[in-house]
Amino acid sequence: MVEFRIDRRSGIATYMQIVQQTKQALRLGLLAPGDRLPTAREVVAATAINPNTVLKAYRELEREGLVEPRPGLGTFVRRSLARPGAGADSPLRGELAAWVGRARAAGLDREDVAALMASVVDESFAAPATGTATAPAPRTPARSPEGNA
């Protein structure tokens, strides 16, 4: 069963954190079709958030076709987002974990690693699917109609 962790300082709405964490568990194969999500009461007990917040997250997941409520039984996973090679036991995950270990050993902190990773992911997915990333185009300042920046 998935355990939600709420970061109250993240700037991300609490219900969206639950949605994102559920999707991540689905992508990693930690949740599979037929698995039951924690009840709203269980999530509230573990995270001290409002039960309506949990229900809002579950409604969003239902709207996306990922889960289905079963009255009197709970909320169950309808479909997975896992892809071959993206699971928690994937060799790619092992390589990434080793890279993060090297980054930490080089003195980078969590935010440094996240920024570096986000920039590489953004560049890689902006490029055509050739396996190589291209550098982003330089940004130019916007100009007003009068010609002033």
N, CA, C and O atoms as a GROMACS GRO file, in nm:
protein
  596
    1MET      N    1   0.085  -0.119   0.000
    1MET     CA    2   0.000   0.000   0.000
    1MET      C    3   0.089   0.124   0.000
    1MET      O    4   0.196   0.125   0.061
    2VAL      N    5   0.045   0.226  -0.067
    2VAL     CA    6   0.119   0.351  -0.078
    2VAL      C    7   0.102   0.433   0.050
    2VAL      O    8  -0.005   0.436   0.109
    3GLU      N    9   0.210   0.500   0.090
    3GLU     CA   10   0.205   0.592   0.204
    3GLU      C   11   0.233   0.732   0.150
    3GLU      O   12   0.339   0.757   0.092
    4PHE      N   13   0.139   0.821   0.170
    4PHE     CA   14   0.153   0.957   0.119
    4PHE      C   15   0.237   1.040   0.214
    4PHE      O   16   0.225   1.029   0.336
    5ARG      N   17   0.322   1.124   0.155
    5ARG     CA   18   0.403   1.219   0.232
    5ARG      C   19   0.368   1.358   0.182
    5ARG      O   20   0.382   1.389   0.064
    6ILE      N   21   0.322   1.441   0.273
    6ILE     CA   22   0.277   1.576   0.238
    6ILE      C   23   0.385   1.676   0.276
    6ILE      O   24   0.431   1.679   0.390
    7ASP      N   25   0.424   1.758   0.180
    7ASP     CA   26   0.520   1.865   0.203
    7ASP      C   27   0.442   1.996   0.203
    7ASP      O   28   0.405   2.047   0.098
    8ARG      N   29   0.418   2.050   0.320
    8ARG     CA   30   0.337   2.170   0.334
    8ARG      C   31   0.407   2.295   0.283
    8ARG      O   32   0.343   2.399   0.264
    9ARG      N   33   0.539   2.287   0.258
    9ARG     CA   34   0.614   2.404   0.210
    9ARG      C   35   0.640   2.398   0.061
    9ARG      O   36   0.708   2.486   0.007
   10SER      N   37   0.588   2.298  -0.007
   10SER     CA   38   0.622   2.278  -0.149
   10SER      C   39   0.556   2.379  -0.242
   10SER      O   40   0.606   2.404  -0.351
   11GLY      N   41   0.443   2.437  -0.199
   11GLY     CA   42   0.369   2.525  -0.288
   11GLY      C   43   0.274   2.448  -0.379
   11GLY      O   44   0.202   2.508  -0.458
   12ILE      N   45   0.273   2.317  -0.368
   12ILE     CA   46   0.183   2.232  -0.446
   12ILE      C   47   0.065   2.196  -0.358
   12ILE      O   48   0.082   2.154  -0.243
   13ALA      N   49  -0.056   2.213  -0.411
   13ALA     CA   50  -0.177   2.182  -0.335
   13ALA      C   51  -0.168   2.039  -0.281
   13ALA      O   52  -0.119   1.949  -0.348
   14THR      N   53  -0.218   2.022  -0.159
   14THR     CA   54  -0.209   1.892  -0.092
   14THR      C   55  -0.275   1.782  -0.174
   14THR      O   56  -0.219   1.673  -0.188
   15TYR      N   57  -0.393   1.809  -0.229
   15TYR     CA   58  -0.460   1.705  -0.307
   15TYR      C   59  -0.378   1.666  -0.430
   15TYR      O   60  -0.378   1.550  -0.470
   16MET      N   61  -0.308   1.765  -0.489
   16MET     CA   62  -0.225   1.736  -0.606
   16MET      C   63  -0.102   1.652  -0.568
   16MET      O   64  -0.055   1.571  -0.647
   17GLN      N   65  -0.051   1.672  -0.446
   17GLN     CA   66   0.060   1.589  -0.400
   17GLN      C   67   0.016   1.443  -0.393
   17GLN      O   68   0.091   1.353  -0.428
   18ILE      N   69  -0.107   1.420  -0.346
   18ILE     CA   70  -0.160   1.284  -0.339
   18ILE      C   71  -0.177   1.228  -0.480
   18ILE      O   72  -0.141   1.112  -0.505
   19VAL      N   73  -0.230   1.307  -0.571
   19VAL     CA   74  -0.246   1.264  -0.710
   19VAL      C   75  -0.110   1.230  -0.770
   19VAL      O   76  -0.094   1.123  -0.830
   20GLN      N   77  -0.013   1.318  -0.754
   20GLN     CA   78   0.120   1.296  -0.812
   20GLN      C   79   0.188   1.172  -0.753
   20GLN      O   80   0.249   1.094  -0.825
   21GLN      N   81   0.176   1.156  -0.621
   21GLN     CA   82   0.239   1.040  -0.557
   21GLN      C   83   0.172   0.910  -0.600
   21GLN      O   84   0.239   0.807  -0.614
   22THR      N   85   0.041   0.913  -0.621
   22THR     CA   86  -0.029   0.794  -0.668
   22THR      C   87   0.015   0.761  -0.809
   22THR      O   88   0.040   0.645  -0.841
   23LYS      N   89   0.025   0.862  -0.895
   23LYS     CA   90   0.069   0.838  -1.033
   23LYS      C   91   0.213   0.785  -1.036
   23LYS      O   92   0.246   0.698  -1.117
   24GLN      N   93   0.297   0.838  -0.948
   24GLN     CA   94   0.434   0.789  -0.943
   24GLN      C   95   0.436   0.642  -0.902
   24GLN      O   96   0.510   0.562  -0.961
   25ALA      N   97   0.356   0.605  -0.803
   25ALA     CA   98   0.349   0.464  -0.761
   25ALA      C   99   0.296   0.376  -0.874
   25ALA      O  100   0.340   0.262  -0.889
   26LEU      N  101   0.202   0.428  -0.953
   26LEU     CA  102   0.150   0.354  -1.068
   26LEU      C  103   0.257   0.337  -1.175
   26LEU      O  104   0.268   0.231  -1.236
   27ARG      N  105   0.336   0.441  -1.198
   27ARG     CA  106   0.443   0.435  -1.299
   27ARG      C  107   0.554   0.339  -1.258
   27ARG      O  108   0.611   0.269  -1.342
   28LEU      N  109   0.584   0.336  -1.130
   28LEU     CA  110   0.693   0.251  -1.081
   28LEU      C  111   0.649   0.108  -1.057
   28LEU      O  112   0.731   0.022  -1.022
   29GLY      N  113   0.521   0.080  -1.075
   29GLY     CA  114   0.471  -0.055  -1.052
   29GLY      C  115   0.450  -0.088  -0.906
   29GLY      O  116   0.433  -0.205  -0.871
   30LEU      N  117   0.452   0.015  -0.820
   30LEU     CA  118   0.428  -0.008  -0.677
   30LEU      C  119   0.280  -0.028  -0.649
   30LEU      O  120   0.244  -0.089  -0.548
   31LEU      N  121   0.196   0.022  -0.737
   31LEU     CA  122   0.051  -0.002  -0.734
   31LEU      C  123   0.013  -0.067  -0.865
   31LEU      O  124   0.062  -0.029  -0.971
   32ALA      N  125  -0.074  -0.165  -0.857
   32ALA     CA  126  -0.118  -0.237  -0.976
   32ALA      C  127  -0.269  -0.246  -0.977
   32ALA      O  128  -0.333  -0.228  -0.873
   33PRO      N  129  -0.328  -0.272  -1.093
   33PRO     CA  130  -0.474  -0.287  -1.098
   33PRO      C  131  -0.524  -0.386  -0.994
   33PRO      O  132  -0.470  -0.496  -0.978
   34GLY      N  133  -0.628  -0.344  -0.924
   34GLY     CA  134  -0.686  -0.426  -0.818
   34GLY      C  135  -0.639  -0.388  -0.679
   34GLY      O  136  -0.704  -0.424  -0.580
   35ASP      N  137  -0.527  -0.316  -0.669
   35ASP     CA  138  -0.478  -0.273  -0.538
   35ASP      C  139  -0.572  -0.169  -0.479
   35ASP      O  140  -0.630  -0.087  -0.551
   36ARG      N  141  -0.587  -0.173  -0.347
   36ARG     CA  142  -0.672  -0.075  -0.278
   36ARG      C  143  -0.586   0.041  -0.229
   36ARG      O  144  -0.479   0.020  -0.171
   37LEU      N  145  -0.633   0.162  -0.253
   37LEU     CA  146  -0.567   0.280  -0.197
   37LEU      C  147  -0.605   0.290  -0.050
   37LEU      O  148  -0.708   0.236  -0.009
   38PRO      N  149  -0.525   0.359   0.029
   38PRO     CA  150  -0.563   0.380   0.169
   38PRO      C  151  -0.696   0.456   0.175
   38PRO      O  152  -0.724   0.539   0.089
   39THR      N  153  -0.775   0.427   0.277
   39THR     CA  154  -0.900   0.501   0.294
   39THR      C  155  -0.868   0.644   0.332
   39THR      O  156  -0.758   0.674   0.377
   40ALA      N  157  -0.965   0.732   0.315
   40ALA     CA  158  -0.948   0.872   0.356
   40ALA      C  159  -0.912   0.877   0.504
   40ALA      O  160  -0.827   0.956   0.544
   41ARG      N  161  -0.976   0.795   0.583
   41ARG     CA  162  -0.949   0.793   0.727
   41ARG      C  163  -0.804   0.754   0.755
   41ARG      O  164  -0.739   0.813   0.841
   42GLU      N  165  -0.751   0.656   0.682
   42GLU     CA  166  -0.612   0.613   0.700
   42GLU      C  167  -0.515   0.724   0.659
   42GLU      O  168  -0.414   0.747   0.727
   43VAL      N  169  -0.545   0.793   0.549
   43VAL     CA  170  -0.458   0.902   0.503
   43VAL      C  171  -0.460   1.016   0.604
   43VAL      O  172  -0.356   1.074   0.636
   44VAL      N  173  -0.579   1.049   0.654
   44VAL     CA  174  -0.592   1.157   0.753
   44VAL      C  175  -0.512   1.123   0.878
   44VAL      O  176  -0.443   1.209   0.933
   45ALA      N  177  -0.521   0.998   0.924
   45ALA     CA  178  -0.448   0.957   1.044
   45ALA      C  179  -0.297   0.967   1.024
   45ALA      O  180  -0.224   1.000   1.117
   46ALA      N  181  -0.250   0.938   0.903
   46ALA     CA  182  -0.106   0.938   0.875
   46ALA      C  183  -0.051   1.076   0.844
   46ALA      O  184   0.067   1.102   0.865
   47THR      N  185  -0.136   1.167   0.792
   47THR     CA  186  -0.085   1.294   0.742
   47THR      C  187  -0.144   1.418   0.808
   47THR      O  188  -0.094   1.529   0.789
   48ALA      N  189  -0.251   1.401   0.885
   48ALA     CA  190  -0.319   1.512   0.951
   48ALA      C  191  -0.371   1.616   0.851
   48ALA      O  192  -0.357   1.736   0.872
   49ILE      N  193  -0.430   1.568   0.742
   49ILE     CA  194  -0.494   1.659   0.647
   49ILE      C  195  -0.644   1.638   0.651
   49ILE      O  196  -0.693   1.542   0.711
   50ASN      N  197  -0.717   1.727   0.588
   50ASN     CA  198  -0.862   1.722   0.586
   50ASN      C  199  -0.909   1.605   0.500
   50ASN      O  200  -0.855   1.584   0.391
   51PRO      N  201  -1.008   1.528   0.546
   51PRO     CA  202  -1.057   1.416   0.466
   51PRO      C  203  -1.109   1.459   0.328
   51PRO      O  204  -1.098   1.383   0.232
   52ASN      N  205  -1.165   1.579   0.319
   52ASN     CA  206  -1.214   1.626   0.189
   52ASN      C  207  -1.101   1.643   0.088
   52ASN      O  208  -1.122   1.630  -0.032
   53THR      N  209  -0.981   1.671   0.138
   53THR     CA  210  -0.865   1.684   0.050
   53THR      C  211  -0.831   1.549  -0.012
   53THR      O  212  -0.801   1.541  -0.131
   54VAL      N  213  -0.837   1.445   0.068
   54VAL     CA  214  -0.810   1.309   0.019
   54VAL      C  215  -0.916   1.272  -0.084
   54VAL      O  216  -0.884   1.220  -0.192
   55LEU      N  217  -1.042   1.299  -0.052
   55LEU     CA  218  -1.151   1.265  -0.143
   55LEU      C  219  -1.139   1.342  -0.274
   55LEU      O  220  -1.170   1.288  -0.380
   56LYS      N  221  -1.094   1.467  -0.267
   56LYS     CA  222  -1.074   1.546  -0.390
   56LYS      C  223  -0.966   1.482  -0.476
   56LYS      O  224  -0.982   1.474  -0.598
   57ALA      N  225  -0.858   1.437  -0.415
   57ALA     CA  226  -0.750   1.371  -0.489
   57ALA      C  227  -0.802   1.243  -0.554
   57ALA      O  228  -0.773   1.216  -0.670
   58TYR      N  229  -0.877   1.165  -0.479
   58TYR     CA  230  -0.929   1.039  -0.532
   58TYR      C  231  -1.029   1.064  -0.645
   58TYR      O  232  -1.035   0.986  -0.740
   59ARG      N  233  -1.108   1.171  -0.634
   59ARG     CA  234  -1.201   1.205  -0.742
   59ARG      C  235  -1.123   1.241  -0.869
   59ARG      O  236  -1.163   1.204  -0.979
   60GLU      N  237  -1.013   1.314  -0.854
   60GLU     CA  238  -0.930   1.351  -0.969
   60GLU      C  239  -0.872   1.224  -1.034
   60GLU      O  240  -0.872   1.212  -1.157
   61LEU      N  241  -0.824   1.132  -0.953
   61LEU     CA  242  -0.770   1.007  -1.005
   61LEU      C  243  -0.880   0.925  -1.074
   61LEU      O  244  -0.855   0.859  -1.175
   62GLU      N  245  -1.001   0.930  -1.019
   62GLU     CA  246  -1.114   0.861  -1.081
   62GLU      C  247  -1.149   0.926  -1.215
   62GLU      O  248  -1.174   0.858  -1.314
   63ARG      N  249  -1.149   1.060  -1.217
   63ARG     CA  250  -1.179   1.133  -1.340
   63ARG      C  251  -1.081   1.095  -1.451
   63ARG      O  252  -1.118   1.090  -1.568
   64GLU      N  253  -0.956   1.069  -1.414
   64GLU     CA  254  -0.853   1.031  -1.510
   64GLU      C  255  -0.858   0.882  -1.545
   64GLU      O  256  -0.779   0.835  -1.626
   65GLY      N  257  -0.952   0.810  -1.485
   65GLY     CA  258  -0.969   0.668  -1.515
   65GLY      C  259  -0.866   0.577  -1.451
   65GLY      O  260  -0.848   0.463  -1.493
   66LEU      N  261  -0.797   0.627  -1.348
   66LEU     CA  262  -0.692   0.548  -1.284
   66LEU      C  263  -0.743   0.464  -1.168
   66LEU      O  264  -0.689   0.357  -1.139
   67VAL      N  265  -0.847   0.512  -1.100
   67VAL     CA  266  -0.902   0.440  -0.985
   67VAL      C  267  -1.053   0.436  -0.996
   67VAL      O  268  -1.114   0.510  -1.074
   68GLU      N  269  -1.114   0.349  -0.915
   68GLU     CA  270  -1.259   0.344  -0.909
   68GLU      C  271  -1.302   0.320  -0.765
   68GLU      O  272  -1.246   0.234  -0.696
   69PRO      N  273  -1.401   0.396  -0.719
   69PRO     CA  274  -1.452   0.372  -0.584
   69PRO      C  275  -1.546   0.252  -0.586
   69PRO      O  276  -1.622   0.232  -0.682
   70ARG      N  277  -1.540   0.172  -0.481
   70ARG     CA  278  -1.634   0.061  -0.464
   70ARG      C  279  -1.701   0.084  -0.329
   70ARG      O  280  -1.640   0.063  -0.224
   71PRO      N  281  -1.827   0.126  -0.333
   71PRO     CA  282  -1.896   0.160  -0.208
   71PRO      C  283  -1.883   0.049  -0.104
   71PRO      O  284  -1.908  -0.068  -0.130
   72GLY      N  285  -1.843   0.092   0.016
   72GLY     CA  286  -1.827   0.000   0.127
   72GLY      C  287  -1.698  -0.079   0.127
   72GLY      O  288  -1.668  -0.148   0.224
   73LEU      N  289  -1.620  -0.070   0.019
   73LEU     CA  290  -1.495  -0.146   0.009
   73LEU      C  291  -1.371  -0.057   0.002
   73LEU      O  292  -1.267  -0.093   0.056
   74GLY      N  293  -1.382   0.058  -0.063
   74GLY     CA  294  -1.268   0.147  -0.077
   74GLY      C  295  -1.249   0.192  -0.220
   74GLY      O  296  -1.339   0.180  -0.303
   75THR      N  297  -1.131   0.245  -0.247
   75THR     CA  298  -1.095   0.294  -0.380
   75THR      C  299  -0.986   0.204  -0.433
   75THR      O  300  -0.885   0.180  -0.367
   76PHE      N  301  -1.007   0.154  -0.555
   76PHE     CA  302  -0.916   0.055  -0.612
   76PHE      C  303  -0.857   0.103  -0.743
   76PHE      O  304  -0.919   0.178  -0.818
   77VAL      N  305  -0.734   0.059  -0.770
   77VAL     CA  306  -0.663   0.093  -0.893
   77VAL      C  307  -0.730   0.022  -1.010
   77VAL      O  308  -0.754  -0.098  -1.005
   78ARG      N  309  -0.760   0.099  -1.114
   78ARG     CA  310  -0.820   0.044  -1.236
   78ARG      C  311  -0.715   0.007  -1.338
   78ARG      O  312  -0.724  -0.098  -1.403
   79ARG      N  313  -0.613   0.095  -1.353
   79ARG     CA  314  -0.511   0.067  -1.455
   79ARG      C  315  -0.375   0.119  -1.409
   79ARG      O  316  -0.364   0.207  -1.324
   80SER      N  317  -0.275   0.061  -1.468
   80SER     CA  318  -0.137   0.094  -1.433
   80SER      C  319  -0.082   0.198  -1.530
   80SER      O  320  -0.133   0.214  -1.641
   81LEU      N  321   0.019   0.267  -1.488
   81LEU     CA  322   0.094   0.358  -1.575
   81LEU      C  323   0.236   0.306  -1.599
   81LEU      O  324   0.317   0.372  -1.664
   82ALA      N  325   0.264   0.186  -1.545
   82ALA     CA  326   0.399   0.129  -1.555
   82ALA      C  327   0.432   0.094  -1.699
   82ALA      O  328   0.347   0.045  -1.774
   83ARG      N  329   0.556   0.119  -1.735
   83ARG     CA  330   0.607   0.082  -1.867
   83ARG      C  331   0.729  -0.006  -1.846
   83ARG      O  332   0.798   0.006  -1.745
   84PRO      N  333   0.756  -0.094  -1.941
   84PRO     CA  334   0.875  -0.177  -1.928
   84PRO      C  335   1.000  -0.089  -1.911
   84PRO      O  336   1.016   0.010  -1.982
   85GLY      N  337   1.084  -0.125  -1.819
   85GLY     CA  338   1.207  -0.050  -1.797
   85GLY      C  339   1.194   0.068  -1.703
   85GLY      O  340   1.293   0.136  -1.675
   86ALA      N  341   1.072   0.096  -1.653
   86ALA     CA  342   1.053   0.212  -1.567
   86ALA      C  343   1.017   0.171  -1.424
   86ALA      O  344   0.987   0.257  -1.341
   87GLY      N  345   1.020   0.043  -1.395
   87GLY     CA  346   0.981  -0.004  -1.262
   87GLY      C  347   1.084   0.025  -1.156
   87GLY      O  348   1.197   0.064  -1.185
   88ALA      N  349   1.043   0.004  -1.031
   88ALA     CA  350   1.131   0.030  -0.918
   88ALA      C  351   1.254  -0.059  -0.919
   88ALA      O  352   1.356  -0.024  -0.859
   89ASP      N  353   1.247  -0.175  -0.988
   89ASP     CA  354   1.360  -0.267  -0.994
   89ASP      C  355   1.435  -0.259  -1.127
   89ASP      O  356   1.514  -0.348  -1.160
   90SER      N  357   1.411  -0.154  -1.204
   90SER     CA  358   1.471  -0.138  -1.336
   90SER      C  359   1.622  -0.112  -1.327
   90SER      O  360   1.668  -0.044  -1.235
   91PRO      N  361   1.698  -0.167  -1.421
   91PRO     CA  362   1.841  -0.134  -1.428
   91PRO      C  363   1.865   0.016  -1.446
   91PRO      O  364   1.964   0.070  -1.396
   92LEU      N  365   1.773   0.083  -1.517
   92LEU     CA  366   1.788   0.227  -1.533
   92LEU      C  367   1.782   0.299  -1.398
   92LEU      O  368   1.855   0.395  -1.375
   93ARG      N  369   1.695   0.251  -1.309
   93ARG     CA  370   1.685   0.311  -1.177
   93ARG      C  371   1.817   0.293  -1.101
   93ARG      O  372   1.862   0.384  -1.032
   94GLY      N  373   1.877   0.176  -1.116
   94GLY     CA  374   2.006   0.151  -1.052
   94GLY      C  375   2.114   0.246  -1.102
   94GLY      O  376   2.194   0.298  -1.024
   95GLU      N  377   2.115   0.268  -1.234
   95GLU     CA  378   2.212   0.361  -1.292
   95GLU      C  379   2.187   0.503  -1.242
   95GLU      O  380   2.281   0.576  -1.211
   96LEU      N  381   2.060   0.540  -1.234
   96LEU     CA  382   2.027   0.674  -1.186
   96LEU      C  383   2.066   0.690  -1.039
   96LEU      O  384   2.119   0.794  -1.000
   97ALA      N  385   2.041   0.587  -0.959
   97ALA     CA  386   2.078   0.592  -0.817
   97ALA      C  387   2.229   0.608  -0.802
   97ALA      O  388   2.276   0.682  -0.716
   98ALA      N  389   2.305   0.539  -0.886
   98ALA     CA  390   2.451   0.552  -0.881
   98ALA      C  391   2.494   0.694  -0.919
   98ALA      O  392   2.584   0.751  -0.857
   99TRP      N  393   2.429   0.750  -1.022
   99TRP     CA  394   2.462   0.887  -1.063
   99TRP      C  395   2.431   0.986  -0.951
   99TRP      O  396   2.511   1.075  -0.923
  100VAL      N  397   2.315   0.970  -0.888
  100VAL     CA  398   2.279   1.061  -0.777
  100VAL      C  399   2.380   1.047  -0.664
  100VAL      O  400   2.417   1.146  -0.601
  101GLY      N  401   2.425   0.927  -0.638
  101GLY     CA  402   2.529   0.907  -0.537
  101GLY      C  403   2.657   0.982  -0.572
  101GLY      O  404   2.720   1.042  -0.484
  102ARG      N  405   2.696   0.979  -0.699
  102ARG     CA  406   2.815   1.054  -0.741
  102ARG      C  407   2.792   1.204  -0.729
  102ARG      O  408   2.882   1.278  -0.688
  103ALA      N  409   2.671   1.249  -0.763
  103ALA     CA  410   2.640   1.392  -0.752
  103ALA      C  411   2.648   1.437  -0.606
  103ALA      O  412   2.703   1.544  -0.577
  104ARG      N  413   2.595   1.357  -0.516
  104ARG     CA  414   2.603   1.391  -0.372
  104ARG      C  415   2.747   1.393  -0.325
  104ARG      O  416   2.787   1.480  -0.248
  105ALA      N  417   2.825   1.295  -0.370
  105ALA     CA  418   2.966   1.289  -0.331
  105ALA      C  419   3.043   1.410  -0.384
  105ALA      O  420   3.143   1.451  -0.325
  106ALA      N  421   2.995   1.467  -0.495
  106ALA     CA  422   3.058   1.586  -0.553
  106ALA      C  423   3.012   1.713  -0.483
  106ALA      O  424   3.059   1.822  -0.517
  107GLY      N  425   2.922   1.701  -0.386
  107GLY     CA  426   2.881   1.816  -0.307
  107GLY      C  427   2.748   1.878  -0.348
  107GLY      O  428   2.710   1.981  -0.293
  108LEU      N  429   2.679   1.819  -0.442
  108LEU     CA  430   2.549   1.874  -0.482
  108LEU      C  431   2.444   1.838  -0.379
  108LEU      O  432   2.445   1.727  -0.324
  109ASP      N  433   2.352   1.931  -0.353
  109ASP     CA  434   2.242   1.901  -0.261
  109ASP      C  435   2.118   1.862  -0.340
  109ASP      O  436   2.121   1.858  -0.463
  110ARG      N  437   2.011   1.832  -0.270
  110ARG     CA  438   1.888   1.785  -0.333
  110ARG      C  439   1.839   1.881  -0.442
  110ARG      O  440   1.801   1.838  -0.551
  111GLU      N  441   1.839   2.011  -0.411
  111GLU     CA  442   1.790   2.110  -0.507
  111GLU      C  443   1.880   2.118  -0.629
  111GLU      O  444   1.831   2.134  -0.741
  112ASP      N  445   2.012   2.106  -0.610
  112ASP     CA  446   2.106   2.106  -0.723
  112ASP      C  447   2.079   1.988  -0.816
  112ASP      O  448   2.071   2.003  -0.938
  113VAL      N  449   2.064   1.870  -0.755
  113VAL     CA  450   2.039   1.749  -0.833
  113VAL      C  451   1.906   1.761  -0.906
  113VAL      O  452   1.897   1.727  -1.024
  114ALA      N  453   1.801   1.809  -0.837
  114ALA     CA  454   1.670   1.823  -0.900
  114ALA      C  455   1.675   1.921  -1.017
  114ALA      O  456   1.616   1.896  -1.122
  115ALA      N  457   1.745   2.033  -1.000
  115ALA     CA  458   1.756   2.132  -1.107
  115ALA      C  459   1.832   2.076  -1.227
  115ALA      O  460   1.791   2.094  -1.341
  116LEU      N  461   1.941   2.008  -1.200
  116LEU     CA  462   2.020   1.948  -1.306
  116LEU      C  463   1.938   1.841  -1.380
  116LEU      O  464   1.938   1.836  -1.503
  117MET      N  465   1.870   1.757  -1.304
  117MET     CA  466   1.788   1.652  -1.364
  117MET      C  467   1.675   1.713  -1.447
  117MET      O  468   1.650   1.668  -1.559
  118ALA      N  469   1.607   1.814  -1.393
  118ALA     CA  470   1.497   1.876  -1.467
  118ALA      C  471   1.545   1.939  -1.597
  118ALA      O  472   1.478   1.930  -1.699
  119SER      N  473   1.662   2.002  -1.593
  119SER     CA  474   1.712   2.066  -1.715
  119SER      C  475   1.745   1.961  -1.821
  119SER      O  476   1.717   1.982  -1.939
  120VAL      N  477   1.804   1.850  -1.782
  120VAL     CA  478   1.839   1.745  -1.877
  120VAL      C  479   1.711   1.680  -1.932
  120VAL      O  480   1.702   1.653  -2.051
  121VAL      N  481   1.615   1.655  -1.845
  121VAL     CA  482   1.488   1.595  -1.890
  121VAL      C  483   1.418   1.690  -1.987
  121VAL      O  484   1.371   1.647  -2.093
  122ASP      N  485   1.410   1.817  -1.952
  122ASP     CA  486   1.346   1.916  -2.040
  122ASP      C  487   1.414   1.921  -2.176
  122ASP      O  488   1.347   1.919  -2.280
  123GLU      N  489   1.547   1.927  -2.176
  123GLU     CA  490   1.622   1.932  -2.302
  123GLU      C  491   1.601   1.805  -2.383
  123GLU      O  492   1.582   1.810  -2.505
  124SER      N  493   1.604   1.691  -2.317
  124SER     CA  494   1.592   1.563  -2.386
  124SER      C  495   1.455   1.544  -2.449
  124SER      O  496   1.445   1.491  -2.560
  125PHE      N  497   1.351   1.587  -2.381
  125PHE     CA  498   1.216   1.568  -2.434
  125PHE      C  499   1.173   1.680  -2.527
  125PHE      O  500   1.071   1.668  -2.595
  126ALA      N  501   1.249   1.789  -2.532
  126ALA     CA  502   1.221   1.896  -2.628
  126ALA      C  503   1.280   1.862  -2.764
  126ALA      O  504   1.234   1.910  -2.867
  127ALA      N  505   1.383   1.777  -2.763
  127ALA     CA  506   1.452   1.739  -2.886
  127ALA      C  507   1.376   1.625  -2.954
  127ALA      O  508   1.300   1.553  -2.888
  128PRO      N  509   1.395   1.607  -3.084
  128PRO     CA  510   1.338   1.490  -3.151
  128PRO      C  511   1.390   1.363  -3.086
  128PRO      O  512   1.499   1.363  -3.030
  129ALA      N  513   1.315   1.258  -3.092
  129ALA     CA  514   1.349   1.133  -3.025
  129ALA      C  515   1.462   1.060  -3.097
  129ALA      O  516   1.440   0.953  -3.155
  130THR      N  517   1.581   1.117  -3.094
  130THR     CA  518   1.697   1.056  -3.159
  130THR      C  519   1.794   1.000  -3.058
  130THR      O  520   1.894   0.938  -3.094
  131GLY      N  521   1.767   1.022  -2.930
  131GLY     CA  522   1.856   0.973  -2.827
  131GLY      C  523   1.959   1.076  -2.785
  131GLY      O  524   2.037   1.050  -2.693
  132THR      N  525   1.961   1.192  -2.848
  132THR     CA  526   2.054   1.296  -2.809
  132THR      C  527   1.976   1.421  -2.775
  132THR      O  528   1.871   1.449  -2.833
  133ALA      N  529   2.027   1.495  -2.682
  133ALA     CA  530   1.963   1.619  -2.641
  133ALA      C  531   2.027   1.737  -2.712
  133ALA      O  532   2.145   1.734  -2.747
  134THR      N  533   1.949   1.839  -2.732
  134THR     CA  534   2.003   1.961  -2.789
  134THR      C  535   1.997   2.070  -2.684
  134THR      O  536   1.913   2.068  -2.594
  135ALA      N  537   2.085   2.165  -2.697
  135ALA     CA  538   2.085   2.276  -2.602
  135ALA      C  539   1.964   2.364  -2.628
  135ALA      O  540   1.924   2.383  -2.743
  136PRO      N  541   1.905   2.418  -2.521
  136PRO     CA  542   1.790   2.506  -2.542
  136PRO      C  543   1.832   2.635  -2.612
  136PRO      O  544   1.945   2.682  -2.596
  137ALA      N  545   1.740   2.691  -2.688
  137ALA     CA  546   1.767   2.817  -2.756
  137ALA      C  547   1.783   2.928  -2.653
  137ALA      O  548   1.714   2.928  -2.551
  138PRO      N  549   1.874   3.023  -2.679
  138PRO     CA  550   1.888   3.134  -2.584
  138PRO      C  551   1.760   3.215  -2.578
  138PRO      O  552   1.691   3.233  -2.678
  139ARG      N  553   1.730   3.265  -2.460
  139ARG     CA  554   1.610   3.346  -2.441
  139ARG      C  555   1.641   3.490  -2.474
  139ARG      O  556   1.746   3.543  -2.437
  140THR      N  557   1.549   3.552  -2.545
  140THR     CA  558   1.566   3.693  -2.579
  140THR      C  559   1.463   3.771  -2.502
  140THR      O  560   1.351   3.724  -2.484
  141PRO      N  561   1.497   3.891  -2.457
  141PRO     CA  562   1.401   3.969  -2.382
  141PRO      C  563   1.282   4.011  -2.468
  141PRO      O  564   1.297   4.041  -2.587
  142ALA      N  565   1.166   4.013  -2.407
  142ALA     CA  566   1.046   4.058  -2.478
  142ALA      C  567   1.055   4.209  -2.501
  142ALA      O  568   1.110   4.282  -2.419
  143ARG      N  569   0.999   4.253  -2.612
  143ARG     CA  570   1.002   4.397  -2.644
  143ARG      C  571   0.862   4.452  -2.640
  143ARG      O  572   0.767   4.385  -2.683
  144SER      N  573   0.848   4.572  -2.591
  144SER     CA  574   0.719   4.637  -2.588
  144SER      C  575   0.691   4.698  -2.726
  144SER      O  576   0.783   4.711  -2.807
  145PRO      N  577   0.567   4.736  -2.754
  145PRO     CA  578   0.535   4.798  -2.884
  145PRO      C  579   0.619   4.922  -2.913
  145PRO      O  580   0.641   4.955  -3.030
  146GLU      N  581   0.665   4.989  -2.810
  146GLU     CA  582   0.745   5.111  -2.831
  146GLU      C  583   0.890   5.079  -2.860
  146GLU      O  584   0.969   5.170  -2.887
  147GLY      N  585   0.927   4.950  -2.856
  147GLY     CA  586   1.065   4.914  -2.884
  147GLY      C  587   1.149   4.907  -2.758
  147GLY      O  588   1.269   4.881  -2.768
  148ASN      N  589   1.093   4.929  -2.641
  148ASN     CA  590   1.167   4.919  -2.516
  148ASN      C  591   1.146   4.781  -2.454
  148ASN      O  592   1.038   4.723  -2.465
  149ALA      N  593   1.248   4.730  -2.390
  149ALA     CA  594   1.235   4.599  -2.326
  149ALA      C  595   1.166   4.611  -2.194
  149ALA      O  596   1.145   4.511  -2.126
   0.00000   0.00000   0.00000
